[in-house]
Amino acid sequence: MEQLEGDNTCMAALSLEDRVVVAQDQPFEMDTHQHQHQCAGGGGADEVVGTTTTKKKKQKKKKKAAATKLGLLSDGDSAAGVQLLLPSQKLVEKNFPWTAVIRPRRGRCAIATRAIKAGEVVIAEQAVAFVPRSQDHTAVCHACCKDLGHNSVSFECPVCKHVVYCQECQAKALDKHSSWCAVSQQLNEIAKKSDCDEDLLRFVLALALRQPSRSEHSKKASEDGEDKSVGTVKEGVLYPTFQDALGLQTHQDKVSAAWKASVKKGCSLLLSTYESSLGNAGGANQHKETSLHSSVEELQILAMLVNTNAHGMGAQGLHNTDVALGIFPFVSMLNHSCWPNCCFASEGSVMYVRATQDIAKDSELCVSYINLYEPRGVRKQNLADTKHFDCSCPRCSEPLISSIDRFLEGCLCTVRGCSGVLLKSSSLHAKNVKSEDNSLSSWECDLCSHVVDPHAPGPLFPGKTLTLDNKPWELVPAAENSFAAAMGVYRERRFKDARVLLERFLADFSGKLHPLHVLLFDALTPLMNCCRAMGDAAEGSRFCHIILDCLEKVMPGLSLELANFYFCLGEMYSERAEARSTSQVLAKRYRKQAQETFQRVRAIRETCLGKANLPPY
């Protein structure tokens, strides 16, 4: 499978509330609810095949025509490796320290044109379009993405009661919103009828409204002779064009048929509802001025473009959750790596990408699209399912037997005197075994090569009674079940009971799973939160230290996630310093430790965000 790593959704740093839950919720793969389709009967087999083939050819021609009209590459061109640079690429090269090149199996890559220092801005880009997530639609202004805090003055549309604007934007934005307010009211119902994601439909509408008509585009170009497909740079920020967005990959050939069917229905209902609302408003001239200039097929292509390229936007505080989604064509040029050298964060509707380490000239600039504290197989499967490529970054390419990745899924070897880890033989030797067949795999030690086979005839250890420790194929599921039970209680906010269960989980499986195992790591953040909720800063800080130790071993480099855990540690040092039971000597020590820890937070945030401050709540 050709690896086209560019133009994919990037992920924000994880929240401290619940690493496991957030990690599952983060990816923006706007898949509709999967449902089965039954083919209608009638006709012989030959007749059905012939009809289906003819219909598919017509649909393919229709989509190719829509893609051509929009200015997108067809699937055939993409598969053949015909990828063009975006219209504003030369402008980017003049203002930022990288260029785009096209490499086999990797597609477009961002390559440093000079040495880049840690903390330096790699790209600052205004969103071509963005939409707040439905569950957070009151958190930011729908026109500028400004954070609407508790003290901010905001204005909600009194009709659709969905869009919200800040004081500065409300007059102009509400006037523009009036043309699609009626559609906004019905998008939730359209999403339900079509089994399509509401945020995806809102994004498609936002992009379609930005699309200039052909006559409008030609008129503007002829008036001043400038190429309107090229963006501008103002005060160090790139303002890309709609044509830049259309140059991104859509991976049309890799999207499921069920998803396409739902999106087609949703786009059809969206377009008919929009046209109907314009008709009800009256006036042919008004209809002409506010037309979407798009067919159903073109809206479908925009939906695939959004699904492949949308980036999370939002809070830079302690919980780093996405509150909006935006299209940033040149941020999308940065490929994924499980060892990234850049990170991204938004301020309002502008996305900033900064280097997290010194980067040499001619090196590729990479960010991360996913949670990186996961076993290799989980990461690769996630990227294959949602981003449509097989990750071959340095971390994923290193043999598992020498990679730190083996510790994230390994059980400790039970052979006396051996300090190795037992791994599934299929993983250790990089065999492509489906997840459902993993129970058939034997387990092998990375050091002593001892093999444990669940299907071997006779006793595995002659003269010795088998325990859970000797059966990793049972040990891991037992750990997963124990952890799931504890997390169920934690999500109910029963922190006292959850703490007991999480501590029992660690006691039962530490010494059996490797200390860096993902299950043990995933238990630490909720356990730290339970301790803090119960006022036990001493134990909370102990678990936070373990978290930081794991992160720095598995994911060397700077990240906002790392800064947030250091911030929690600093807070707990401060809490211990202010506790009545703390002696003056200890209080002085804790205050010093808190100051040193907060200084570490500021240093990381200055590199990642350009701000040497502490995260807001």
KAHUVEN-V220342 format. One line per field, one symbol per residue. ss: DSSP state (H for helix, E for strand, L for the rest). phi: phi as a letter, one per 20 degrees, with the letter a starting at -180 (. if undefined). psi: psi as a letter, one per 20 degrees, with the letter a starting at -180 (. if undefined). A space follows every 50 residues. Layout:
ss=???
phi=???
psi=???
//
This chain:
ss=LLLLLLLLLLLLLLLLLLHHHHHHHHLLLLLLLLLLLLLLLLLLHHHHHH HHHHHHHHHHHHHHHHHHHHLLLLHHHHHLLLLLLLLLHHHHHHHLLEEE EEELLLEEEEEELLLELLLLEEEEEELLEEEELHHHLLLELLLLLLELLL LLLEEELLLLLLLEEELLLHHHHHHHHLLLHHHHHHHHHHHHHHLLLHHH HHHHHHHHHHLLLHHHHHHHHHHHLLLLLLLEEELLEEELLHHHHHLLLL LHHHLLHHHHHHHHHHHHHHHHHHHHHHHHHLLHHHHHHHLLLLLHHHHH HHHHHHHHHLEEEELLLLLLLEEEEEELLLHHHLEELLLLLEEEEEELLE EEEEELLLELLLLELEELLLLLLLLHHHHHHHHHHHLLLLLLLHHHHLLH HHLHHHHHLLEELLLLLLLLEEEEHHHHLLLLLLHHHHHHLLEEELLLLL EELLLLLLLLLLLLLLLHHHLHHHHHHHHHHHHHHHHHHHHLLLHHHHHH HHHHHHHHHELLELLLLHHHHHHHHHHHHHHHHLLLHHHHHHHHHHHHHH HHHHLLLLLHHHHHHHHHHHHHHHHHHHLLLLLHHHHHHHHHHHHHHHHH HHHHHHHHHLLLLLLLL
phi=.fedefmcfedefffefagfffffefgedfffffbeddfffonfffffff ffffffffffffffffffffneffgffffenecdffgeffffffdcebcd cdcgmcmfcedfebfdegnffebccfffabcffgfcfeecffdcmffeff eeecceffeeldfccfffegfffffffgfcfffgfdfffffffelcffff fffgfffffefffffffffffffdmeefeeeccclndedfdfffffeefd lgfdeffffffffffffffffffffffffffnnffffffdfflcefffff fffffffedfdfcqfdefdkefdbccdcgefffefebfcfdcccbdcmed dddcfebfcfgmeeeccdecfeebggfffffgfffddmbefcfgffefgg fdefgfffcedffefgnedececfgfffdleedfgfeffefedcffdemf dddfdffnffcgmcffcggecffdffgffffffffffgfffemeffffff ffffgfffdfndefgegffffffffffgfffffemdffffffffgfgfff gfeecfpebffffffffffffffffffefffeffffffffffffffffff fffffffecmceceffe
psi=pponhrkrpqqrqqqigngggghhigpmnlprppqqpppqapqrghgggg ggggghgghghghhgggghhjqqrhggghijnpqqqhjghgghhiqlrrp qpqpiibpqoppirppqpiqphpoppphqqpqqgikijhqpihikppnah jqpqpqpifhkgqpqrhhigggghghhhhjghghhihghggghilqpghg hhggggghhipqqghgghghhhgijqoiiparppljppnrrhhghiiqqi lhijqqhggggghggghghgghgghghhghhqohggghhjqikqrghhhg ghghgghhipqpqbqjbhikqpirprpnghhiiprqqimqjqrqqqocjp pppqpirppqqjqppqrpirpimqqghgghgghgghikqopkrhgihpph hjqihhhijqqppjppipjaqpqphhghjlqnpqhijhiiqrqppigijp pooijpqrqhnpjppprhhimhihgghgggggghgghghghjkmhghhgg hhhhghhhipigqqhjqhggghigghgghgghhjjmhghghghhggghgg ghghmqrqrhgghhhhggggghggghhiqhiprhghggghgghgghghhg gggghhghijpmrqpq.
//
